[in-house]
Amino acid sequence: MPRPRASRTIENAVRRQGVTDVAGVDEVGRGCLAGPVMAGAVILDPGCYIPGIADSKVLTADDRDRLFDVIVKKAVSWAVASVEPAEIDRINIHKASFEAMRQALAILAPQPEYVLVDGFRIPNLTIPQKAVVGGDRRSTAIAAASILAKVTRDRAMRELHGQDPRYGFDKHKGYATKAHLDAVARFGYSPVHRKTFRQPTLFDTISG
């Protein structure tokens, strides 16, 4: 079955209102037990179509890596920002996710005139924005942002695995798999675990 591809319909509707630079932003790692939460932000070139962009969760790792390289090469501007576990514990994962998105958007140059956000509006954002439910499936800009964040975070988790291979971060990337929970029960928390995580729901383990 072919994978669903995101479209530029939402971005194009915004551009028809006279907006030039439309950014998409999305976060990954919200439902993890370990590692940072990361957000990607990107302004795609409306004159440079990139085929194959879709929600990062429905793409293979190879497809994500390939699209990452194309997106960073052809985008008008892109950025990835992270909030580390200690800060997640201090302010909670909900606020940390928004903070990562605000940071990623702040790095973009040029700054976007309008922002499309996956799911929820970002509090205290001075740029006009639109929350798009299911945005990582519907909007090319948001899907591209999810790819940037996912690939960057997966690479970071593999680096953490190299520093401490006991938990298998290279396999589950910090999500609550049985192997991960068994490792926590055996070894306790590592410095990159979120000490305030709750017992995850099924949704948490498969989202982000």
C-alpha contacts under 8 A as a table, 3 or more apart, distances in Angstrom:
res1	aa1	res2	aa2	distance
3	R	54	A	7.87
3	R	58	V	6.88
3	R	59	L	7.77
4	P	54	A	6.66
4	P	137	R	7.41
5	R	52	G	6.41
5	R	53	I	6.09
5	R	54	A	4.69
5	R	55	D	7.59
5	R	137	R	7.04
5	R	138	R	7.74
6	A	53	I	6.25
6	A	54	A	5.02
6	A	55	D	7.17
6	A	136	D	7.37
6	A	137	R	5.34
6	A	138	R	4.74
6	A	139	S	5.18
6	A	140	T	4.87
6	A	143	A	6.75
7	S	10	I	7.61
7	S	138	R	5.96
7	S	139	S	5.34
7	S	140	T	5.12
8	R	11	E	5.31
8	R	12	N	5.93
8	R	139	S	5.92
8	R	140	T	5.43
8	R	141	A	7.53
9	T	12	N	5.19
9	T	13	A	6.22
9	T	139	S	7.27
10	I	13	A	5.18
10	I	14	V	6.52
10	I	139	S	6.32
11	E	14	V	5.19
11	E	15	R	6.26
11	E	22	V	6.68
11	E	139	S	7.23
11	E	140	T	7.96
11	E	141	A	7.47
12	N	15	R	4.93
12	N	16	R	6.16
13	A	16	R	5.25
13	A	17	Q	6.97
14	V	17	Q	5.42
14	V	18	G	7.36
14	V	19	V	6.27
14	V	22	V	7.64
15	R	18	G	5.31
15	R	19	V	4.59
15	R	20	T	5.91
15	R	22	V	7.52
16	R	19	V	7.00
19	V	22	V	7.00
19	V	113	E	6.47
19	V	114	Y	7.20
20	T	113	E	7.07
21	D	43	I	6.34
21	D	111	Q	7.70
21	D	112	P	4.98
21	D	113	E	5.51
21	D	114	Y	6.80
22	V	43	I	5.77
22	V	44	L	7.55
22	V	112	P	5.61
22	V	113	E	6.12
22	V	114	Y	5.00
22	V	115	V	5.82
22	V	116	L	7.36
23	A	41	A	6.52
23	A	42	V	5.28
23	A	43	I	4.43
23	A	44	L	7.25
23	A	112	P	5.74
23	A	113	E	7.84
23	A	114	Y	6.29
23	A	115	V	4.78
23	A	116	L	6.10
23	A	141	A	6.41
23	A	142	I	7.78
24	G	41	A	5.60
24	G	42	V	5.51
24	G	43	I	6.61
24	G	115	V	5.81
24	G	116	L	4.79
24	G	117	V	6.08
24	G	139	S	7.94
24	G	140	T	7.93
24	G	141	A	4.40
24	G	142	I	4.19
24	G	143	A	7.68
24	G	144	A	7.50
24	G	145	A	6.00
25	V	39	A	6.89
25	V	40	G	5.59
25	V	41	A	4.34
25	V	42	V	6.68
25	V	101	M	6.57
25	V	105	L	7.54
25	V	115	V	7.23
25	V	116	L	6.37
25	V	117	V	5.24
25	V	118	D	6.73
25	V	141	A	7.40
25	V	142	I	5.31
25	V	145	A	5.33
25	V	146	S	7.28
26	D	39	A	5.47
26	D	40	G	5.60
26	D	41	A	6.78
26	D	101	M	6.90
26	D	117	V	6.35
26	D	118	D	5.64
26	D	136	D	7.51
26	D	142	I	6.03
26	D	143	A	7.72
26	D	145	A	5.61
26	D	146	S	5.24
26	D	149	A	7.47
27	E	30	R	7.26
27	E	37	V	7.01
27	E	38	M	5.48
27	E	39	A	3.99
27	E	40	G	6.30
27	E	97	S	6.54
27	E	100	A	7.50
27	E	101	M	6.79
27	E	146	S	6.45
27	E	149	A	6.52
27	E	208	G	6.83
28	V	37	V	5.97
28	V	38	M	5.45
28	V	39	A	6.25
28	V	146	S	7.02
28	V	149	A	6.24
28	V	150	K	6.05
28	V	153	R	7.67
28	V	208	G	4.33
29	G	32	C	5.27
29	G	35	G	7.72
29	G	36	P	6.78
29	G	37	V	4.70
29	G	38	M	6.47
29	G	153	R	7.79
29	G	174	G	7.93
29	G	175	Y	7.94
29	G	208	G	5.20
30	R	37	V	5.74
30	R	93	I	6.57
30	R	94	H	7.81
30	R	97	S	6.78
30	R	204	D	7.67
30	R	207	S	7.77
30	R	208	G	5.80
31	G	175	Y	6.82
31	G	200	P	7.33
31	G	204	D	4.48
31	G	205	T	6.01
31	G	206	I	7.87
31	G	207	S	6.54
31	G	208	G	6.43
32	C	35	G	7.26
32	C	173	K	7.91
32	C	174	G	5.21
32	C	175	Y	4.40
32	C	176	A	6.55
32	C	204	D	7.35
32	C	205	T	7.03
33	L	174	G	5.55
33	L	175	Y	5.80
33	L	176	A	6.33
33	L	193	H	6.03
33	L	194	R	5.75
33	L	197	F	6.18
34	A	85	P	7.03
34	A	174	G	4.76
34	A	175	Y	7.26
34	A	192	V	5.62
34	A	193	H	4.04
34	A	194	R	5.43
35	G	84	E	6.73
35	G	85	P	6.01
35	G	157	M	6.90
35	G	173	K	7.98
35	G	174	G	6.26
35	G	192	V	5.39
35	G	193	H	6.23
35	G	194	R	7.40
36	P	82	S	6.06
36	P	83	V	5.46
36	P	84	E	4.42
36	P	85	P	5.54
36	P	88	I	7.97
36	P	153	R	7.70
36	P	192	V	8.00
37	V	82	S	5.65
37	V	83	V	5.50
37	V	84	E	6.73
37	V	85	P	7.88
37	V	93	I	7.99
37	V	96	A	7.29
37	V	97	S	6.35
37	V	100	A	7.16
37	V	153	R	7.96
38	M	80	V	6.85
38	M	81	A	5.64
38	M	82	S	4.25
38	M	83	V	6.48
38	M	97	S	7.35
38	M	100	A	5.97
38	M	101	M	7.78
38	M	149	A	5.85
38	M	150	K	7.86
38	M	153	R	6.55
39	A	80	V	5.57
39	A	81	A	5.45
39	A	82	S	6.37
39	A	97	S	7.41
39	A	100	A	5.34
39	A	101	M	5.11
39	A	104	A	6.30
39	A	145	A	7.54
39	A	146	S	7.51
39	A	149	A	5.31
40	G	78	W	7.50
40	G	79	A	5.83
40	G	80	V	4.43
40	G	81	A	6.67
40	G	101	M	7.00
40	G	104	A	6.12
40	G	145	A	4.52
40	G	146	S	6.04
40	G	147	I	7.72
40	G	148	L	5.50
40	G	149	A	4.56
41	A	78	W	5.63
41	A	79	A	5.35
41	A	80	V	6.36
41	A	101	M	7.32
41	A	104	A	5.63
41	A	105	L	5.78
41	A	108	L	7.56
41	A	142	I	7.81
41	A	145	A	5.00
41	A	148	L	7.81
42	V	75	A	6.94
42	V	76	V	7.66
42	V	77	S	5.74
42	V	78	W	4.21
42	V	79	A	6.48
42	V	108	L	7.55
42	V	141	A	6.57
42	V	142	I	7.87
42	V	144	A	7.05
42	V	145	A	5.66
43	I	75	A	6.03
43	I	76	V	5.43
43	I	77	S	5.24
43	I	78	W	6.31
43	I	112	P	7.22
43	I	141	A	6.91
44	L	48	C	7.78
44	L	71	I	7.88
44	L	74	K	7.46
44	L	75	A	4.63
44	L	76	V	5.55
44	L	77	S	7.18
44	L	141	A	6.46
45	D	48	C	5.32
45	D	49	Y	7.54
45	D	74	K	7.09
45	D	75	A	5.63
45	D	76	V	5.53
46	P	49	Y	6.82
48	C	74	K	7.25
50	I	53	I	6.73
50	I	70	V	7.61
50	I	71	I	7.55
52	G	67	L	7.69
53	I	67	L	7.07
53	I	140	T	6.39
53	I	143	A	6.50
53	I	144	A	6.30
54	A	58	V	7.13
54	A	59	L	7.04
54	A	136	D	7.15
54	A	137	R	6.23
54	A	140	T	6.93
54	A	143	A	5.38
54	A	144	A	7.22
55	D	58	V	5.77
55	D	59	L	6.96
55	D	136	D	4.90
55	D	137	R	5.06
55	D	143	A	4.86
55	D	144	A	7.70
55	D	146	S	6.71
55	D	147	I	7.26
56	S	59	L	5.35
56	S	64	R	6.70
56	S	136	D	7.74
56	S	143	A	6.63
56	S	144	A	7.94
56	S	146	S	5.76
56	S	147	I	5.00
56	S	150	K	6.85
57	K	60	T	7.95
57	K	208	G	7.81
59	L	63	D	5.94
59	L	64	R	6.19
60	T	63	D	5.12
60	T	64	R	6.21
61	A	64	R	5.09
61	A	65	D	6.19
62	D	65	D	5.16
62	D	66	R	6.19
63	D	66	R	5.10
63	D	67	L	6.06
64	R	67	L	5.16
64	R	68	F	5.89
64	R	147	I	6.09
64	R	151	V	6.66
65	D	68	F	5.05
65	D	69	D	6.49
65	D	151	V	6.56
66	R	69	D	5.44
66	R	70	V	6.58
67	L	70	V	5.03
67	L	71	I	5.94
67	L	147	I	7.55
68	F	71	I	5.18
68	F	72	V	6.19
68	F	147	I	6.40
68	F	148	L	5.87
68	F	151	V	7.19
69	D	72	V	5.52
69	D	73	K	6.25
70	V	73	K	5.16
70	V	74	K	6.09
71	I	74	K	5.31
71	I	75	A	5.51
71	I	144	A	7.14
72	V	75	A	5.60
72	V	77	S	7.81
72	V	78	W	6.62
75	A	78	W	6.56
77	S	108	L	5.80
77	S	109	A	6.03
77	S	110	P	6.93
78	W	108	L	5.99
79	A	104	A	5.42
79	A	105	L	7.26
79	A	107	I	6.25
79	A	108	L	6.20
79	A	148	L	7.99
80	V	104	A	5.29
80	V	148	L	6.93
80	V	149	A	6.08
80	V	152	T	7.62
81	A	100	A	5.51
81	A	101	M	7.16
81	A	103	Q	5.91
81	A	104	A	4.85
82	S	100	A	5.33
82	S	103	Q	8.00
83	V	87	E	6.43
83	V	88	I	6.74
83	V	96	A	6.24
83	V	97	S	7.63
83	V	99	E	7.39
83	V	100	A	5.80
84	E	87	E	5.55
84	E	88	I	6.26
85	P	88	I	4.85
85	P	89	D	6.12
85	P	192	V	6.03
85	P	193	H	6.43
85	P	194	R	5.18
86	A	89	D	5.15
86	A	90	R	6.29
86	A	192	V	7.98
86	A	194	R	6.99
87	E	90	R	4.88
87	E	91	I	6.16
87	E	92	N	7.74
87	E	96	A	7.31
88	I	91	I	5.50
88	I	92	N	4.95
88	I	93	I	5.21
88	I	95	K	7.92
88	I	96	A	5.57
88	I	194	R	7.08
89	D	92	N	5.40
89	D	93	I	7.29
89	D	194	R	6.14
89	D	195	K	6.41
89	D	196	T	5.63
91	I	95	K	6.21
91	I	96	A	6.54
92	N	95	K	5.73
92	N	96	A	6.14
92	N	196	T	7.96
93	I	96	A	4.84
93	I	97	S	6.00
94	H	97	S	5.38
94	H	98	F	6.73
95	K	98	F	5.24
95	K	99	E	6.14
96	A	99	E	4.90
96	A	100	A	6.16
97	S	100	A	5.23
97	S	101	M	6.43
98	F	101	M	5.10
98	F	102	R	6.18
98	F	122	I	5.94
98	F	123	P	7.34
99	E	102	R	5.06
99	E	103	Q	6.13
100	A	103	Q	5.13
100	A	104	A	6.18
101	M	104	A	5.15
101	M	105	L	6.20
101	M	122	I	7.81
102	R	105	L	5.23
102	R	106	A	6.13
102	R	122	I	7.59
102	R	125	L	7.08
103	Q	106	A	5.06
103	Q	107	I	6.51
104	A	107	I	5.40
104	A	108	L	6.94
105	L	108	L	5.47
105	L	111	Q	7.53
105	L	112	P	7.91
106	A	111	Q	7.28
107	I	111	Q	7.91
108	L	111	Q	5.32
108	L	112	P	7.37
109	A	112	P	7.87
112	P	115	V	6.75
112	P	127	I	7.56
113	E	127	I	6.51
113	E	128	P	7.01
114	Y	127	I	6.09
114	Y	128	P	5.10
114	Y	129	Q	5.59
115	V	127	I	6.92
115	V	128	P	6.32
115	V	129	Q	4.50
115	V	130	K	6.36
116	L	129	Q	5.77
116	L	130	K	5.07
116	L	131	A	6.07
116	L	132	V	6.73
116	L	141	A	7.65
116	L	142	I	6.76
117	V	120	F	6.50
117	V	121	R	6.47
117	V	122	I	7.60
117	V	129	Q	7.09
117	V	130	K	6.11
117	V	131	A	4.80
117	V	132	V	5.93
117	V	135	G	7.00
117	V	142	I	6.79
118	D	131	A	5.94
118	D	132	V	5.24
118	D	133	V	6.15
118	D	134	G	6.42
118	D	135	G	4.61
118	D	136	D	6.13
118	D	142	I	6.52
119	G	131	A	5.43
119	G	132	V	5.25
119	G	133	V	4.46
119	G	134	G	6.29
119	G	135	G	6.52
120	F	131	A	5.06
120	F	132	V	7.22
120	F	133	V	7.48
121	R	129	Q	7.02
121	R	130	K	6.61
121	R	131	A	5.05
122	I	125	L	5.98
125	L	128	P	7.65
131	A	135	G	7.88
132	V	135	G	4.77
134	G	137	R	5.58
134	G	138	R	6.29
135	G	138	R	4.86
135	G	139	S	5.33
135	G	142	I	6.05
135	G	143	A	7.22
136	D	139	S	5.96
136	D	140	T	7.47
136	D	142	I	5.14
136	D	143	A	4.36
136	D	146	S	6.80
137	R	140	T	7.88
137	R	143	A	6.46
138	R	142	I	7.99
138	R	143	A	7.68
139	S	142	I	5.31
139	S	143	A	6.04
140	T	143	A	5.02
140	T	144	A	5.97
141	A	144	A	5.14
141	A	145	A	6.25
142	I	145	A	5.01
142	I	146	S	6.23
143	A	146	S	5.00
143	A	147	I	6.34
144	A	147	I	5.10
144	A	148	L	6.36
145	A	148	L	5.13
145	A	149	A	6.23
146	S	149	A	5.17
146	S	150	K	5.91
147	I	150	K	5.10
147	I	151	V	6.00
148	L	151	V	5.55
148	L	152	T	6.16
149	A	152	T	5.26
149	A	153	R	5.99
150	K	153	R	5.19
150	K	154	D	6.01
151	V	154	D	5.18
151	V	155	R	6.23
152	T	155	R	5.25
152	T	156	A	6.29
153	R	156	A	4.95
153	R	157	M	6.17
154	D	157	M	5.09
154	D	158	R	6.29
154	D	170	D	7.72
154	D	173	K	6.25
155	R	158	R	5.14
155	R	159	E	6.38
156	A	159	E	5.06
156	A	160	L	6.34
157	M	160	L	4.91
157	M	161	H	6.18
157	M	169	F	5.72
157	M	170	D	6.07
157	M	173	K	5.57
157	M	174	G	7.41
158	R	161	H	4.93
158	R	162	G	6.37
158	R	169	F	6.26
158	R	170	D	4.59
158	R	173	K	7.52
159	E	162	G	5.06
159	E	163	Q	6.53
160	L	163	Q	5.05
160	L	164	D	6.22
160	L	165	P	7.79
160	L	169	F	6.86
160	L	170	D	7.98
161	H	164	D	5.04
161	H	165	P	4.66
161	H	166	R	7.71
161	H	167	Y	7.35
161	H	168	G	6.29
161	H	169	F	5.06
161	H	170	D	5.64
162	G	165	P	5.83
164	D	167	Y	7.21
165	P	168	G	5.70
165	P	169	F	7.20
166	R	183	A	6.99
166	R	187	F	7.90
167	Y	179	A	7.86
167	Y	180	H	5.91
167	Y	183	A	5.47
167	Y	184	V	7.27
168	G	171	K	5.52
168	G	172	H	6.66
168	G	173	K	7.78
168	G	179	A	7.81
168	G	180	H	6.86
169	F	172	H	5.48
169	F	173	K	4.66
169	F	174	G	5.61
170	D	173	K	5.66
172	H	175	Y	5.53
172	H	176	A	7.65
172	H	177	T	6.71
172	H	180	H	7.36
174	G	180	H	7.45
175	Y	180	H	7.39
175	Y	205	T	5.72
175	Y	206	I	7.99
176	A	180	H	5.94
176	A	181	L	6.20
176	A	200	P	7.00
176	A	205	T	5.65
177	T	180	H	5.14
177	T	181	L	6.25
177	T	205	T	7.42
178	K	181	L	5.13
178	K	182	D	5.99
179	A	182	D	5.09
179	A	183	A	6.17
180	H	183	A	5.07
180	H	184	V	6.31
181	L	184	V	5.08
181	L	185	A	6.21
182	D	185	A	5.05
182	D	186	R	6.19
183	A	186	R	5.00
183	A	187	F	5.85
183	A	188	G	7.46
184	V	187	F	5.26
184	V	188	G	4.66
184	V	189	Y	5.93
185	A	188	G	5.68
187	F	190	S	7.96
189	Y	192	V	7.81
189	Y	193	H	5.79
189	Y	195	K	7.53
190	S	193	H	5.42
194	R	197	F	5.72
197	F	200	P	7.78
200	P	203	F	7.83
200	P	204	D	5.69
200	P	205	T	6.62
201	T	204	D	5.21
201	T	205	T	6.59
202	L	205	T	5.28
202	L	206	I	6.61
203	F	206	I	5.49
203	F	207	S	5.96
204	D	207	S	5.39
204	D	208	G	7.75
